[in-house]
Each structure stands twice: as structure tokens, then as C-alpha cells.
Amino acid sequence: MGLVFSLVGCGDDGNGSAGSGGSGGGTATVSGTVYAASLDNTVTTVAGATVLVVGGPSTTSGSDGSFSLEAPVGTGMWLTTAPNAWGELLTAEVPAAGFDMADPEVIPDALVAEIAAGLMETFDPAKGMVTVEFDVDVAVGGETADLGVNYDFAFVFDDEGNPVLDNELVAGADPIVIFANVDIVGDVMPSATAPGGGDCPGEFPGVAYPSQAKVFTVVEVACP
């Protein structure tokens, strides 16, 4: 098994505060397709998903998963939700020219249940999940992550794609650390450390990353 969260540009649905909808001035067209996350690289589009710019507009994906909306230019948060799935909250930079290949995801309930069974743990839909995602081209294994708020446990994936309880990346595996059952707060205060020590800063300095019920909040970091 393996789980990779993806988006190249793309949320709040009332679950909590998630920051602003953009900071660059003006709007631009963002379009793309909503997908369902999988453990086996199966490509499944999601119809009827809600794609929401925090503090801005929202739209619903069509029968083929496609969507398009006018989004504020600059740094903003995007929340994608769908029935029978966990949502995904991501931070992205919308260029003035717009973007036409966004690929936000939702995480099906069945997939979350499969991961929980593999860990022999329970995920609480009344709490949040936070994913610290390292740069796949830089991560070598041994990187660690933590949060500054309460959570129940953290897990990663091993080099065969199986979930294991830990907060340290495994060499050759998906470069993500996931924190489960995170308290609902306005800022989870994430931190990340390189294998030899030293901070791995966030891709969007100054952004407050919230946790929301039944939502994966994705925090991108880059080690030097």
C-alpha cells in the first residue's frame, strides 16, 4: 500500500477557520479534476465534490470530476470535500495567469478504514488529520515531523507501502508523516527536521494551518 496526496494548486466549509482566500490581488481561473486517493495508484475521478477557496468562491465537480472557478490571485487555502470521504485542505499559490491542471483529492471512508485496520488504530471523524509532506525529490529517509498541538498518534508508510506507527520517514517510501485525531484548532504549529538535524521550513511561511473535523490538512515542507 501507499498513499500520496497530490494537488498542484488547490479550502473552509464551516468546520473551522482556515485563513484567507488569497493575497495577490485580482482573480484568475483555476480548473482541474477532483480525484479519490487510493493505495494502489487507481485513478478515480469524483463527481459532485465541493471545491472551496477559503474566504472566496466554491464550485461542484461535474460528472467527470472536472471543475473551474475564479480564485483570488496569490496564496490561499482550498478545501475539497465529498460524501463518504474525508476532505483535503491544501495551501497553494494561484498565479495571475491562472492554472488549468489542479488535481485536489478526497480520501474515501473505505480507504481511511483500511489504513486504520492496518495500524490497528481508530480514526475519529470528529477530529482532524494533518499530513506533513516532504519534497519527494529531496527526502532520503530519516526526516521527522511533529505538531505543537494534541494528537493521538502519528504514522508513515514503509518501503512496501504499509502504514506503520512512527513520525520518521522510511527511505524509499512515500515522504509523508500523518498525525491522527488532531484537536480542532486554528493552527497545528507543525515542525519538521532533516535527517542530520536542522529545520525543514514550510513552503508557505507565515501560514497558519488549521485542523478541521474529517479533513486532512496538508503541510508542505522542504529540507535544505
C-alpha positions, 0 to 999 in steps of 0.5 A, spaced: 500 500 500 501 507 499 498 513 499 500 520 496 496 526 496 497 530 490 494 537 488 498 542 484 494 548 486 488 547 490 479 550 502 473 552 509 466 549 509 464 551 516 468 546 520 473 551 522 477 557 520 482 556 515 485 563 513 484 567 507 482 566 500 488 569 497 493 575 497 495 577 490 490 581 488 485 580 482 482 573 480 484 568 475 481 561 473 483 555 476 480 548 473 482 541 474 479 534 476 477 532 483 480 525 484 479 519 490 486 517 493 487 510 493 493 505 495 494 502 489 495 508 484 487 507 481 485 513 478 478 515 480 475 521 478 469 524 483 463 527 481 459 532 485 465 534 490 465 541 493 471 545 491 472 551 496 477 557 496 477 559 503 474 566 504 472 566 496 468 562 491 466 554 491 464 550 485 461 542 484 465 537 480 461 535 474 460 528 472 467 527 470 470 530 476 472 536 472 471 543 475 473 551 474 472 557 478 475 564 479 480 564 485 483 570 488 490 571 485 496 569 490 496 564 496 490 561 499 487 555 502 482 550 498 478 545 501 475 539 497 470 535 500 465 529 498 460 524 501 463 518 504 470 521 504 474 525 508 476 532 505 483 535 503 485 542 505 491 544 501 495 551 501 497 553 494 499 559 490 494 561 484 498 565 479 495 571 475 495 567 469 491 562 472 492 554 472 488 549 468 491 542 471 489 542 479 488 535 481 485 536 489 483 529 492 478 526 497 480 520 501 474 515 501 471 512 508 473 505 505 480 507 504 481 511 511 478 504 514 483 500 511 489 504 513 486 504 520 485 496 520 492 496 518 495 500 524 490 497 528 488 504 530 481 508 530 480 514 526 475 519 529 471 523 524 470 528 529 477 530 529 482 532 524 488 529 520 494 533 518 499 530 513 506 533 513 509 532 506 516 532 504 519 534 497 519 527 494 525 529 490 529 531 496 527 526 502 532 520 503 529 517 509 530 519 516 526 526 516 521 527 522 515 531 523 511 533 529 505 538 531 505 543 537 498 541 538 494 534 541 494 528 537 493 521 538 498 518 534 502 519 528 504 514 522 508 513 515 508 508 510 514 503 509 518 501 503 512 496 501 507 501 502 504 499 509 502 504 514 506 503 520 506 507 527 512 512 527 513 520 525 520 518 521 520 517 514 522 510 511 527 511 505 524 509 499 517 510 501 512 515 500 515 522 504 509 523 508 508 523 516 500 523 518 498 525 525 491 522 527 485 525 531 488 532 531 484 537 536 480 542 532 484 548 532 486 554 528 493 552 527 497 545 528 504 549 529 507 543 525 515 542 525 519 538 521 527 536 521 532 533 516 535 527 517 542 530 520 538 535 524 536 542 522 529 545 520 525 543 514 521 550 513 514 550 510 513 552 503 508 557 505 511 561 511 507 565 515 501 560 514 497 558 519 494 551 518 488 549 521 485 542 523 478 541 521 473 535 523 474 529 517 479 533 513 486 532 512 490 538 512 496 538 508 503 541 510 508 542 505 515 542 507 522 542 504 529 540 507 535 544 505 
